[in-house]
Amino acid sequence: MSFEFTDAHIAGIARVLGVDAKHYGNHYRYEIKGAEAERRVSLEIYPSIAMGDREGTLVSVFTPNSNLQLQHCSGVVMSELMGEVTFFAESDGKISGLIVEKEGGCSLYANVDRSMVSGDFTKLGPEVMLSGIALSLTELMLDENDGEDENAPPEA
């Protein structure tokens, strides 16, 4: 899957997160601050960057206590209703998702079986249920990417 961030994606992410995107040559940066001082993240999107032998999209999140990366991002789902943007990558039936919230929070779910994003979440153990629920927004886009324009910026 070859996904590329478009100007529409960059603008949509800015709208959902309520902050402007700053362009720095090869990447975009968003500074997100929540109501509480400790709720802040910096989001960087590299639409095309070398990673090993291939080029791809890179999404990085920096918090006061951690750095998170999603390499070879294969899509993004923006939800104004939920005030969050979900970046995801799929490989060999596994999904990883990096979720950035308008209020300055973020979550990472890695190597989740694709089958967990659909179906009856109550049949999942409580330890893994949240990952299936959180990444369920990607299900429609994953299905659409199997035959449609994967660069269209979907909204939930």
CNS distance restraints for C-alpha pairs under 8 A (distance, minus, plus):
assign (resid   1 and name CA) (resid  74 and name CA) 6.44 0.50 0.50
assign (resid   2 and name CA) (resid  56 and name CA) 7.66 0.50 0.50
assign (resid   2 and name CA) (resid  74 and name CA) 6.59 0.50 0.50
assign (resid   3 and name CA) (resid  56 and name CA) 7.87 0.50 0.50
assign (resid   3 and name CA) (resid  57 and name CA) 7.36 0.50 0.50
assign (resid   3 and name CA) (resid  73 and name CA) 7.05 0.50 0.50
assign (resid   3 and name CA) (resid  74 and name CA) 5.04 0.50 0.50
assign (resid   3 and name CA) (resid  75 and name CA) 6.26 0.50 0.50
assign (resid   3 and name CA) (resid 150 and name CA) 6.49 0.50 0.50
assign (resid   3 and name CA) (resid 151 and name CA) 6.21 0.50 0.50
assign (resid   4 and name CA) (resid  47 and name CA) 6.08 0.50 0.50
assign (resid   4 and name CA) (resid  48 and name CA) 7.53 0.50 0.50
assign (resid   4 and name CA) (resid  56 and name CA) 8.00 0.50 0.50
assign (resid   4 and name CA) (resid  57 and name CA) 6.80 0.50 0.50
assign (resid   4 and name CA) (resid  74 and name CA) 7.93 0.50 0.50
assign (resid   4 and name CA) (resid 151 and name CA) 6.25 0.50 0.50
assign (resid   5 and name CA) (resid   9 and name CA) 5.84 0.50 0.50
assign (resid   5 and name CA) (resid  10 and name CA) 7.01 0.50 0.50
assign (resid   5 and name CA) (resid  47 and name CA) 5.49 0.50 0.50
assign (resid   5 and name CA) (resid  57 and name CA) 7.75 0.50 0.50
assign (resid   5 and name CA) (resid 151 and name CA) 6.95 0.50 0.50
assign (resid   6 and name CA) (resid  10 and name CA) 6.44 0.50 0.50
assign (resid   6 and name CA) (resid 151 and name CA) 7.12 0.50 0.50
assign (resid   7 and name CA) (resid  11 and name CA) 6.15 0.50 0.50
assign (resid   8 and name CA) (resid  12 and name CA) 5.92 0.50 0.50
assign (resid   8 and name CA) (resid 153 and name CA) 6.71 0.50 0.50
assign (resid   9 and name CA) (resid  13 and name CA) 6.04 0.50 0.50
assign (resid   9 and name CA) (resid 152 and name CA) 7.97 0.50 0.50
assign (resid   9 and name CA) (resid 153 and name CA) 5.53 0.50 0.50
assign (resid  10 and name CA) (resid  14 and name CA) 6.34 0.50 0.50
assign (resid  10 and name CA) (resid  21 and name CA) 7.07 0.50 0.50
assign (resid  10 and name CA) (resid  28 and name CA) 7.97 0.50 0.50
assign (resid  11 and name CA) (resid  15 and name CA) 6.23 0.50 0.50
assign (resid  11 and name CA) (resid  21 and name CA) 7.51 0.50 0.50
assign (resid  12 and name CA) (resid  16 and name CA) 6.20 0.50 0.50
assign (resid  12 and name CA) (resid  78 and name CA) 7.27 0.50 0.50
assign (resid  12 and name CA) (resid 153 and name CA) 7.61 0.50 0.50
assign (resid  13 and name CA) (resid  17 and name CA) 6.05 0.50 0.50
assign (resid  13 and name CA) (resid  78 and name CA) 6.69 0.50 0.50
assign (resid  13 and name CA) (resid  85 and name CA) 6.78 0.50 0.50
assign (resid  14 and name CA) (resid  18 and name CA) 5.70 0.50 0.50
assign (resid  14 and name CA) (resid  19 and name CA) 5.18 0.50 0.50
assign (resid  14 and name CA) (resid  20 and name CA) 5.32 0.50 0.50
assign (resid  14 and name CA) (resid  21 and name CA) 5.96 0.50 0.50
assign (resid  14 and name CA) (resid  30 and name CA) 7.52 0.50 0.50
assign (resid  15 and name CA) (resid  19 and name CA) 6.80 0.50 0.50
assign (resid  15 and name CA) (resid  20 and name CA) 7.81 0.50 0.50
assign (resid  16 and name CA) (resid  78 and name CA) 6.75 0.50 0.50
assign (resid  16 and name CA) (resid  79 and name CA) 6.72 0.50 0.50
assign (resid  16 and name CA) (resid  80 and name CA) 5.10 0.50 0.50
assign (resid  16 and name CA) (resid  83 and name CA) 5.90 0.50 0.50
assign (resid  16 and name CA) (resid  84 and name CA) 6.57 0.50 0.50
assign (resid  16 and name CA) (resid  85 and name CA) 7.20 0.50 0.50
assign (resid  16 and name CA) (resid 102 and name CA) 7.00 0.50 0.50
assign (resid  17 and name CA) (resid  32 and name CA) 7.22 0.50 0.50
assign (resid  17 and name CA) (resid  83 and name CA) 6.48 0.50 0.50
assign (resid  17 and name CA) (resid  84 and name CA) 6.65 0.50 0.50
assign (resid  17 and name CA) (resid  85 and name CA) 7.58 0.50 0.50
assign (resid  17 and name CA) (resid 101 and name CA) 6.85 0.50 0.50
assign (resid  17 and name CA) (resid 102 and name CA) 4.40 0.50 0.50
assign (resid  17 and name CA) (resid 103 and name CA) 7.96 0.50 0.50
assign (resid  18 and name CA) (resid 102 and name CA) 6.67 0.50 0.50
assign (resid  19 and name CA) (resid  30 and name CA) 6.51 0.50 0.50
assign (resid  19 and name CA) (resid  31 and name CA) 6.90 0.50 0.50
assign (resid  19 and name CA) (resid  32 and name CA) 6.68 0.50 0.50
assign (resid  20 and name CA) (resid  30 and name CA) 6.39 0.50 0.50
assign (resid  21 and name CA) (resid  28 and name CA) 5.97 0.50 0.50
assign (resid  21 and name CA) (resid  29 and name CA) 5.55 0.50 0.50
assign (resid  21 and name CA) (resid  30 and name CA) 5.07 0.50 0.50
assign (resid  22 and name CA) (resid  28 and name CA) 5.41 0.50 0.50
assign (resid  22 and name CA) (resid  29 and name CA) 5.13 0.50 0.50
assign (resid  22 and name CA) (resid  30 and name CA) 6.48 0.50 0.50
assign (resid  23 and name CA) (resid  27 and name CA) 6.06 0.50 0.50
assign (resid  23 and name CA) (resid  28 and name CA) 4.54 0.50 0.50
assign (resid  23 and name CA) (resid  29 and name CA) 6.55 0.50 0.50
assign (resid  24 and name CA) (resid  28 and name CA) 5.93 0.50 0.50
assign (resid  24 and name CA) (resid  29 and name CA) 7.52 0.50 0.50
assign (resid  26 and name CA) (resid  46 and name CA) 6.25 0.50 0.50
assign (resid  26 and name CA) (resid  47 and name CA) 7.45 0.50 0.50
assign (resid  26 and name CA) (resid  48 and name CA) 7.63 0.50 0.50
assign (resid  26 and name CA) (resid  49 and name CA) 7.96 0.50 0.50
assign (resid  27 and name CA) (resid  44 and name CA) 6.65 0.50 0.50
assign (resid  27 and name CA) (resid  45 and name CA) 5.46 0.50 0.50
assign (resid  27 and name CA) (resid  46 and name CA) 4.43 0.50 0.50
assign (resid  27 and name CA) (resid  47 and name CA) 6.63 0.50 0.50
assign (resid  28 and name CA) (resid  44 and name CA) 5.53 0.50 0.50
assign (resid  28 and name CA) (resid  45 and name CA) 5.20 0.50 0.50
assign (resid  28 and name CA) (resid  46 and name CA) 6.65 0.50 0.50
assign (resid  29 and name CA) (resid  42 and name CA) 6.91 0.50 0.50
assign (resid  29 and name CA) (resid  43 and name CA) 5.57 0.50 0.50
assign (resid  29 and name CA) (resid  44 and name CA) 4.46 0.50 0.50
assign (resid  29 and name CA) (resid  45 and name CA) 6.56 0.50 0.50
assign (resid  30 and name CA) (resid  42 and name CA) 5.69 0.50 0.50
assign (resid  30 and name CA) (resid  43 and name CA) 5.07 0.50 0.50
assign (resid  30 and name CA) (resid  44 and name CA) 6.49 0.50 0.50
assign (resid  31 and name CA) (resid  40 and name CA) 7.61 0.50 0.50
assign (resid  31 and name CA) (resid  41 and name CA) 6.28 0.50 0.50
assign (resid  31 and name CA) (resid  42 and name CA) 4.68 0.50 0.50
assign (resid  31 and name CA) (resid  43 and name CA) 6.55 0.50 0.50
assign (resid  32 and name CA) (resid  40 and name CA) 5.49 0.50 0.50
assign (resid  32 and name CA) (resid  41 and name CA) 5.31 0.50 0.50
assign (resid  32 and name CA) (resid  42 and name CA) 6.06 0.50 0.50
assign (resid  32 and name CA) (resid  43 and name CA) 7.72 0.50 0.50
assign (resid  32 and name CA) (resid 102 and name CA) 6.76 0.50 0.50
assign (resid  32 and name CA) (resid 103 and name CA) 7.17 0.50 0.50
assign (resid  32 and name CA) (resid 104 and name CA) 5.40 0.50 0.50
assign (resid  33 and name CA) (resid  37 and name CA) 7.49 0.50 0.50
assign (resid  33 and name CA) (resid  39 and name CA) 6.06 0.50 0.50
assign (resid  33 and name CA) (resid  40 and name CA) 4.33 0.50 0.50
assign (resid  33 and name CA) (resid  41 and name CA) 6.66 0.50 0.50
assign (resid  33 and name CA) (resid 102 and name CA) 7.77 0.50 0.50
assign (resid  33 and name CA) (resid 103 and name CA) 6.28 0.50 0.50
assign (resid  33 and name CA) (resid 104 and name CA) 5.08 0.50 0.50
assign (resid  34 and name CA) (resid  38 and name CA) 7.90 0.50 0.50
assign (resid  34 and name CA) (resid  39 and name CA) 5.00 0.50 0.50
assign (resid  34 and name CA) (resid  40 and name CA) 5.87 0.50 0.50
assign (resid  34 and name CA) (resid 102 and name CA) 7.11 0.50 0.50
assign (resid  34 and name CA) (resid 103 and name CA) 4.05 0.50 0.50
assign (resid  34 and name CA) (resid 104 and name CA) 4.68 0.50 0.50
assign (resid  34 and name CA) (resid 105 and name CA) 7.81 0.50 0.50
assign (resid  35 and name CA) (resid  39 and name CA) 7.08 0.50 0.50
assign (resid  35 and name CA) (resid 103 and name CA) 6.83 0.50 0.50
assign (resid  38 and name CA) (resid  64 and name CA) 7.59 0.50 0.50
assign (resid  39 and name CA) (resid 103 and name CA) 6.79 0.50 0.50
assign (resid  39 and name CA) (resid 104 and name CA) 4.66 0.50 0.50
assign (resid  39 and name CA) (resid 105 and name CA) 5.96 0.50 0.50
assign (resid  40 and name CA) (resid  63 and name CA) 6.40 0.50 0.50
assign (resid  40 and name CA) (resid  64 and name CA) 7.52 0.50 0.50
assign (resid  40 and name CA) (resid 103 and name CA) 7.55 0.50 0.50
assign (resid  40 and name CA) (resid 104 and name CA) 4.30 0.50 0.50
assign (resid  40 and name CA) (resid 105 and name CA) 6.67 0.50 0.50
assign (resid  41 and name CA) (resid  61 and name CA) 6.54 0.50 0.50
assign (resid  41 and name CA) (resid  62 and name CA) 5.58 0.50 0.50
assign (resid  41 and name CA) (resid  63 and name CA) 4.72 0.50 0.50
assign (resid  41 and name CA) (resid  64 and name CA) 7.48 0.50 0.50
assign (resid  41 and name CA) (resid 104 and name CA) 5.48 0.50 0.50
assign (resid  41 and name CA) (resid 105 and name CA) 6.88 0.50 0.50
assign (resid  41 and name CA) (resid 106 and name CA) 7.70 0.50 0.50
assign (resid  42 and name CA) (resid  61 and name CA) 5.61 0.50 0.50
assign (resid  42 and name CA) (resid  62 and name CA) 5.07 0.50 0.50
assign (resid  42 and name CA) (resid  63 and name CA) 6.58 0.50 0.50
assign (resid  43 and name CA) (resid  59 and name CA) 7.29 0.50 0.50
assign (resid  43 and name CA) (resid  60 and name CA) 5.83 0.50 0.50
assign (resid  43 and name CA) (resid  61 and name CA) 4.62 0.50 0.50
assign (resid  43 and name CA) (resid  62 and name CA) 6.55 0.50 0.50
assign (resid  44 and name CA) (resid  59 and name CA) 5.80 0.50 0.50
assign (resid  44 and name CA) (resid  60 and name CA) 5.11 0.50 0.50
assign (resid  44 and name CA) (resid  61 and name CA) 6.37 0.50 0.50
assign (resid  45 and name CA) (resid  57 and name CA) 7.45 0.50 0.50
assign (resid  45 and name CA) (resid  58 and name CA) 5.90 0.50 0.50
assign (resid  45 and name CA) (resid  59 and name CA) 4.72 0.50 0.50
assign (resid  45 and name CA) (resid  60 and name CA) 6.53 0.50 0.50
assign (resid  46 and name CA) (resid  57 and name CA) 5.65 0.50 0.50
assign (resid  46 and name CA) (resid  58 and name CA) 5.00 0.50 0.50
assign (resid  46 and name CA) (resid  59 and name CA) 6.38 0.50 0.50
assign (resid  47 and name CA) (resid  56 and name CA) 7.12 0.50 0.50
assign (resid  47 and name CA) (resid  57 and name CA) 4.79 0.50 0.50
assign (resid  47 and name CA) (resid  58 and name CA) 6.66 0.50 0.50
assign (resid  48 and name CA) (resid  55 and name CA) 6.09 0.50 0.50
assign (resid  48 and name CA) (resid  56 and name CA) 5.05 0.50 0.50
assign (resid  48 and name CA) (resid  57 and name CA) 4.97 0.50 0.50
assign (resid  48 and name CA) (resid  58 and name CA) 7.26 0.50 0.50
assign (resid  49 and name CA) (resid  55 and name CA) 5.23 0.50 0.50
assign (resid  49 and name CA) (resid  56 and name CA) 5.59 0.50 0.50
assign (resid  49 and name CA) (resid  57 and name CA) 6.32 0.50 0.50
assign (resid  49 and name CA) (resid  58 and name CA) 7.03 0.50 0.50
assign (resid  50 and name CA) (resid  54 and name CA) 5.83 0.50 0.50
assign (resid  50 and name CA) (resid  55 and name CA) 4.24 0.50 0.50
assign (resid  50 and name CA) (resid  56 and name CA) 6.53 0.50 0.50
assign (resid  51 and name CA) (resid  55 and name CA) 5.62 0.50 0.50
assign (resid  51 and name CA) (resid  56 and name CA) 6.85 0.50 0.50
assign (resid  51 and name CA) (resid  71 and name CA) 7.89 0.50 0.50
assign (resid  56 and name CA) (resid  71 and name CA) 7.38 0.50 0.50
assign (resid  56 and name CA) (resid  72 and name CA) 4.99 0.50 0.50
assign (resid  56 and name CA) (resid  73 and name CA) 7.33 0.50 0.50
assign (resid  57 and name CA) (resid  71 and name CA) 6.41 0.50 0.50
assign (resid  57 and name CA) (resid  72 and name CA) 4.90 0.50 0.50
assign (resid  57 and name CA) (resid  73 and name CA) 5.30 0.50 0.50
assign (resid  57 and name CA) (resid  74 and name CA) 7.70 0.50 0.50
assign (resid  58 and name CA) (resid  69 and name CA) 7.13 0.50 0.50
assign (resid  58 and name CA) (resid  70 and name CA) 5.94 0.50 0.50
assign (resid  58 and name CA) (resid  71 and name CA) 4.76 0.50 0.50
assign (resid  58 and name CA) (resid  72 and name CA) 5.85 0.50 0.50
assign (resid  58 and name CA) (resid  73 and name CA) 6.10 0.50 0.50
assign (resid  59 and name CA) (resid  69 and name CA) 5.71 0.50 0.50
assign (resid  59 and name CA) (resid  70 and name CA) 5.16 0.50 0.50
assign (resid  59 and name CA) (resid  71 and name CA) 6.53 0.50 0.50
assign (resid  59 and name CA) (resid  73 and name CA) 6.97 0.50 0.50
assign (resid  59 and name CA) (resid  87 and name CA) 7.69 0.50 0.50
assign (resid  60 and name CA) (resid  67 and name CA) 7.20 0.50 0.50
assign (resid  60 and name CA) (resid  68 and name CA) 5.63 0.50 0.50
assign (resid  60 and name CA) (resid  69 and name CA) 4.42 0.50 0.50
assign (resid  60 and name CA) (resid  70 and name CA) 6.42 0.50 0.50
assign (resid  61 and name CA) (resid  67 and name CA) 5.76 0.50 0.50
assign (resid  61 and name CA) (resid  68 and name CA) 5.10 0.50 0.50
assign (resid  61 and name CA) (resid  69 and name CA) 6.42 0.50 0.50
assign (resid  62 and name CA) (resid  66 and name CA) 6.03 0.50 0.50
assign (resid  62 and name CA) (resid  67 and name CA) 4.61 0.50 0.50
assign (resid  62 and name CA) (resid  68 and name CA) 6.50 0.50 0.50
assign (resid  63 and name CA) (resid  67 and name CA) 6.31 0.50 0.50
assign (resid  68 and name CA) (resid 108 and name CA) 7.78 0.50 0.50
assign (resid  70 and name CA) (resid  87 and name CA) 7.84 0.50 0.50
assign (resid  70 and name CA) (resid  88 and name CA) 7.48 0.50 0.50
assign (resid  70 and name CA) (resid  89 and name CA) 7.27 0.50 0.50
assign (resid  70 and name CA) (resid  96 and name CA) 7.67 0.50 0.50
assign (resid  70 and name CA) (resid  97 and name CA) 7.55 0.50 0.50
assign (resid  70 and name CA) (resid  98 and name CA) 6.82 0.50 0.50
assign (resid  71 and name CA) (resid  89 and name CA) 7.50 0.50 0.50
assign (resid  72 and name CA) (resid  89 and name CA) 6.36 0.50 0.50
assign (resid  73 and name CA) (resid  87 and name CA) 6.66 0.50 0.50
assign (resid  73 and name CA) (resid  88 and name CA) 5.59 0.50 0.50
assign (resid  73 and name CA) (resid  89 and name CA) 4.63 0.50 0.50
assign (resid  73 and name CA) (resid  90 and name CA) 7.92 0.50 0.50
assign (resid  74 and name CA) (resid  87 and name CA) 7.80 0.50 0.50
assign (resid  74 and name CA) (resid  88 and name CA) 5.93 0.50 0.50
assign (resid  74 and name CA) (resid  89 and name CA) 4.69 0.50 0.50
assign (resid  74 and name CA) (resid  90 and name CA) 6.57 0.50 0.50
assign (resid  75 and name CA) (resid  87 and name CA) 5.97 0.50 0.50
assign (resid  75 and name CA) (resid  88 and name CA) 5.51 0.50 0.50
assign (resid  75 and name CA) (resid  89 and name CA) 6.67 0.50 0.50
assign (resid  75 and name CA) (resid 141 and name CA) 7.66 0.50 0.50
assign (resid  75 and name CA) (resid 150 and name CA) 7.28 0.50 0.50
assign (resid  75 and name CA) (resid 151 and name CA) 7.76 0.50 0.50
assign (resid  76 and name CA) (resid  85 and name CA) 7.02 0.50 0.50
assign (resid  76 and name CA) (resid  86 and name CA) 5.57 0.50 0.50
assign (resid  76 and name CA) (resid  87 and name CA) 4.44 0.50 0.50
assign (resid  76 and name CA) (resid  88 and name CA) 6.19 0.50 0.50
assign (resid  76 and name CA) (resid 138 and name CA) 7.89 0.50 0.50
assign (resid  76 and name CA) (resid 153 and name CA) 7.19 0.50 0.50
assign (resid  76 and name CA) (resid 154 and name CA) 7.44 0.50 0.50
assign (resid  77 and name CA) (resid  85 and name CA) 5.84 0.50 0.50
assign (resid  77 and name CA) (resid  86 and name CA) 5.13 0.50 0.50
assign (resid  77 and name CA) (resid  87 and name CA) 6.55 0.50 0.50
assign (resid  77 and name CA) (resid 137 and name CA) 7.04 0.50 0.50
assign (resid  77 and name CA) (resid 138 and name CA) 6.63 0.50 0.50
assign (resid  77 and name CA) (resid 141 and name CA) 7.73 0.50 0.50
assign (resid  77 and name CA) (resid 153 and name CA) 7.19 0.50 0.50
assign (resid  77 and name CA) (resid 154 and name CA) 5.66 0.50 0.50
assign (resid  77 and name CA) (resid 155 and name CA) 5.76 0.50 0.50
assign (resid  77 and name CA) (resid 156 and name CA) 6.69 0.50 0.50
assign (resid  78 and name CA) (resid  84 and name CA) 6.35 0.50 0.50
assign (resid  78 and name CA) (resid  85 and name CA) 4.57 0.50 0.50
assign (resid  78 and name CA) (resid  86 and name CA) 6.41 0.50 0.50
assign (resid  78 and name CA) (resid 153 and name CA) 7.74 0.50 0.50
assign (resid  78 and name CA) (resid 154 and name CA) 6.51 0.50 0.50
assign (resid  78 and name CA) (resid 155 and name CA) 4.74 0.50 0.50
assign (resid  78 and name CA) (resid 156 and name CA) 6.00 0.50 0.50
assign (resid  79 and name CA) (resid  83 and name CA) 5.78 0.50 0.50
assign (resid  79 and name CA) (resid  84 and name CA) 5.51 0.50 0.50
assign (resid  79 and name CA) (resid  85 and name CA) 6.15 0.50 0.50
assign (resid  79 and name CA) (resid 155 and name CA) 5.52 0.50 0.50
assign (resid  79 and name CA) (resid 156 and name CA) 4.66 0.50 0.50
assign (resid  80 and name CA) (resid  84 and name CA) 6.67 0.50 0.50
assign (resid  80 and name CA) (resid 155 and name CA) 7.68 0.50 0.50
assign (resid  80 and name CA) (resid 156 and name CA) 7.38 0.50 0.50
assign (resid  81 and name CA) (resid 156 and name CA) 7.57 0.50 0.50
assign (resid  83 and name CA) (resid 101 and name CA) 5.92 0.50 0.50
assign (resid  83 and name CA) (resid 102 and name CA) 5.21 0.50 0.50
assign (resid  83 and name CA) (resid 103 and name CA) 7.80 0.50 0.50
assign (resid  84 and name CA) (resid  99 and name CA) 6.70 0.50 0.50
assign (resid  84 and name CA) (resid 100 and name CA) 5.54 0.50 0.50
assign (resid  84 and name CA) (resid 101 and name CA) 4.29 0.50 0.50
assign (resid  84 and name CA) (resid 102 and name CA) 5.73 0.50 0.50
assign (resid  85 and name CA) (resid  99 and name CA) 5.66 0.50 0.50
assign (resid  85 and name CA) (resid 100 and name CA) 5.33 0.50 0.50
assign (resid  85 and name CA) (resid 101 and name CA) 6.55 0.50 0.50
assign (resid  86 and name CA) (resid  97 and name CA) 6.48 0.50 0.50
assign (resid  86 and name CA) (resid  98 and name CA) 5.78 0.50 0.50
assign (resid  86 and name CA) (resid  99 and name CA) 4.37 0.50 0.50
assign (resid  86 and name CA) (resid 100 and name CA) 6.51 0.50 0.50
assign (resid  86 and name CA) (resid 135 and name CA) 7.83 0.50 0.50
assign (resid  86 and name CA) (resid 138 and name CA) 7.82 0.50 0.50
assign (resid  87 and name CA) (resid  97 and name CA) 5.57 0.50 0.50
assign (resid  87 and name CA) (resid  98 and name CA) 5.17 0.50 0.50
assign (resid  87 and name CA) (resid  99 and name CA) 6.23 0.50 0.50
assign (resid  88 and name CA) (resid  95 and name CA) 6.75 0.50 0.50
assign (resid  88 and name CA) (resid  96 and name CA) 5.52 0.50 0.50
assign (resid  88 and name CA) (resid  97 and name CA) 4.26 0.50 0.50
assign (resid  88 and name CA) (resid  98 and name CA) 6.29 0.50 0.50
assign (resid  88 and name CA) (resid 138 and name CA) 7.49 0.50 0.50
assign (resid  89 and name CA) (resid  95 and name CA) 5.69 0.50 0.50
assign (resid  89 and name CA) (resid  96 and name CA) 5.32 0.50 0.50
assign (resid  89 and name CA) (resid  97 and name CA) 6.54 0.50 0.50
assign (resid  90 and name CA) (resid  94 and name CA) 5.58 0.50 0.50
assign (resid  90 and name CA) (resid  95 and name CA) 4.50 0.50 0.50
assign (resid  90 and name CA) (resid  96 and name CA) 6.50 0.50 0.50
assign (resid  91 and name CA) (resid  95 and name CA) 6.64 0.50 0.50
assign (resid  93 and name CA) (resid 113 and name CA) 6.15 0.50 0.50
assign (resid  93 and name CA) (resid 114 and name CA) 5.44 0.50 0.50
assign (resid  94 and name CA) (resid 111 and name CA) 5.08 0.50 0.50
assign (resid  94 and name CA) (resid 112 and name CA) 5.18 0.50 0.50
assign (resid  94 and name CA) (resid 113 and name CA) 4.67 0.50 0.50
assign (resid  94 and name CA) (resid 114 and name CA) 5.36 0.50 0.50
assign (resid  95 and name CA) (resid 110 and name CA) 6.55 0.50 0.50
assign (resid  95 and name CA) (resid 111 and name CA) 5.34 0.50 0.50
assign (resid  95 and name CA) (resid 112 and name CA) 5.00 0.50 0.50
assign (resid  95 and name CA) (resid 113 and name CA) 6.31 0.50 0.50
assign (resid  95 and name CA) (resid 114 and name CA) 5.92 0.50 0.50
assign (resid  96 and name CA) (resid 108 and name CA) 7.47 0.50 0.50
assign (resid  96 and name CA) (resid 109 and name CA) 5.44 0.50 0.50
assign (resid  96 and name CA) (resid 110 and name CA) 4.09 0.50 0.50
assign (resid  96 and name CA) (resid 111 and name CA) 5.24 0.50 0.50
assign (resid  96 and name CA) (resid 112 and name CA) 6.20 0.50 0.50
assign (resid  97 and name CA) (resid 108 and name CA) 5.74 0.50 0.50
assign (resid  97 and name CA) (resid 109 and name CA) 5.13 0.50 0.50
assign (resid  97 and name CA) (resid 110 and name CA) 6.30 0.50 0.50
assign (resid  97 and name CA) (resid 135 and name CA) 6.67 0.50 0.50
assign (resid  98 and name CA) (resid 106 and name CA) 7.17 0.50 0.50
assign (resid  98 and name CA) (resid 107 and name CA) 5.82 0.50 0.50
assign (resid  98 and name CA) (resid 108 and name CA) 4.59 0.50 0.50
assign (resid  98 and name CA) (resid 109 and name CA) 6.53 0.50 0.50
assign (resid  99 and name CA) (resid 106 and name CA) 5.35 0.50 0.50
assign (resid  99 and name CA) (resid 107 and name CA) 5.13 0.50 0.50
assign (resid  99 and name CA) (resid 108 and name CA) 6.39 0.50 0.50
assign (resid 100 and name CA) (resid 104 and name CA) 7.22 0.50 0.50
assign (resid 100 and name CA) (resid 105 and name CA) 6.07 0.50 0.50
assign (resid 100 and name CA) (resid 106 and name CA) 4.48 0.50 0.50
assign (resid 100 and name CA) (resid 107 and name CA) 6.80 0.50 0.50
assign (resid 101 and name CA) (resid 105 and name CA) 5.05 0.50 0.50
assign (resid 101 and name CA) (resid 106 and name CA) 5.86 0.50 0.50
assign (resid 109 and name CA) (resid 131 and name CA) 6.11 0.50 0.50
assign (resid 112 and name CA) (resid 116 and name CA) 7.11 0.50 0.50
assign (resid 112 and name CA) (resid 131 and name CA) 7.33 0.50 0.50
assign (resid 112 and name CA) (resid 132 and name CA) 7.74 0.50 0.50
assign (resid 113 and name CA) (resid 117 and name CA) 7.82 0.50 0.50
assign (resid 114 and name CA) (resid 118 and name CA) 7.99 0.50 0.50
assign (resid 115 and name CA) (resid 119 and name CA) 7.76 0.50 0.50
assign (resid 116 and name CA) (resid 121 and name CA) 7.73 0.50 0.50
assign (resid 116 and name CA) (resid 131 and name CA) 7.99 0.50 0.50
assign (resid 116 and name CA) (resid 132 and name CA) 5.01 0.50 0.50
assign (resid 117 and name CA) (resid 131 and name CA) 7.97 0.50 0.50
assign (resid 117 and name CA) (resid 132 and name CA) 4.59 0.50 0.50
assign (resid 117 and name CA) (resid 133 and name CA) 6.48 0.50 0.50
assign (resid 117 and name CA) (resid 135 and name CA) 5.89 0.50 0.50
assign (resid 117 and name CA) (resid 136 and name CA) 4.44 0.50 0.50
assign (resid 117 and name CA) (resid 137 and name CA) 7.96 0.50 0.50
assign (resid 117 and name CA) (resid 138 and name CA) 7.72 0.50 0.50
assign (resid 117 and name CA) (resid 139 and name CA) 6.32 0.50 0.50
assign (resid 118 and name CA) (resid 132 and name CA) 7.41 0.50 0.50
assign (resid 118 and name CA) (resid 136 and name CA) 6.35 0.50 0.50
assign (resid 118 and name CA) (resid 139 and name CA) 7.05 0.50 0.50
assign (resid 120 and name CA) (resid 124 and name CA) 7.66 0.50 0.50
assign (resid 121 and name CA) (resid 129 and name CA) 6.16 0.50 0.50
assign (resid 121 and name CA) (resid 132 and name CA) 7.05 0.50 0.50
assign (resid 121 and name CA) (resid 133 and name CA) 7.08 0.50 0.50
assign (resid 122 and name CA) (resid 129 and name CA) 7.56 0.50 0.50
assign (resid 124 and name CA) (resid 128 and name CA) 6.55 0.50 0.50
assign (resid 124 and name CA) (resid 129 and name CA) 5.36 0.50 0.50
assign (resid 125 and name CA) (resid 129 and name CA) 5.86 0.50 0.50
assign (resid 126 and name CA) (resid 130 and name CA) 7.31 0.50 0.50
assign (resid 128 and name CA) (resid 132 and name CA) 6.92 0.50 0.50
assign (resid 129 and name CA) (resid 133 and name CA) 6.34 0.50 0.50
assign (resid 130 and name CA) (resid 134 and name CA) 5.86 0.50 0.50
assign (resid 131 and name CA) (resid 135 and name CA) 6.04 0.50 0.50
assign (resid 132 and name CA) (resid 136 and name CA) 5.87 0.50 0.50
assign (resid 133 and name CA) (resid 137 and name CA) 7.97 0.50 0.50
assign (resid 135 and name CA) (resid 139 and name CA) 7.47 0.50 0.50
assign (resid 137 and name CA) (resid 141 and name CA) 7.80 0.50 0.50
assign (resid 137 and name CA) (resid 156 and name CA) 7.05 0.50 0.50
assign (resid 138 and name CA) (resid 142 and name CA) 6.02 0.50 0.50
assign (resid 139 and name CA) (resid 143 and name CA) 6.22 0.50 0.50
assign (resid 140 and name CA) (resid 144 and name CA) 6.07 0.50 0.50
assign (resid 141 and name CA) (resid 145 and name CA) 5.91 0.50 0.50
assign (resid 141 and name CA) (resid 150 and name CA) 7.77 0.50 0.50
assign (resid 141 and name CA) (resid 154 and name CA) 7.51 0.50 0.50
assign (resid 142 and name CA) (resid 146 and name CA) 6.67 0.50 0.50
assign (resid 143 and name CA) (resid 147 and name CA) 7.78 0.50 0.50
assign (resid 144 and name CA) (resid 148 and name CA) 5.48 0.50 0.50
assign (resid 144 and name CA) (resid 149 and name CA) 7.64 0.50 0.50
assign (resid 144 and name CA) (resid 150 and name CA) 7.28 0.50 0.50
assign (resid 145 and name CA) (resid 149 and name CA) 6.62 0.50 0.50
assign (resid 145 and name CA) (resid 150 and name CA) 5.18 0.50 0.50
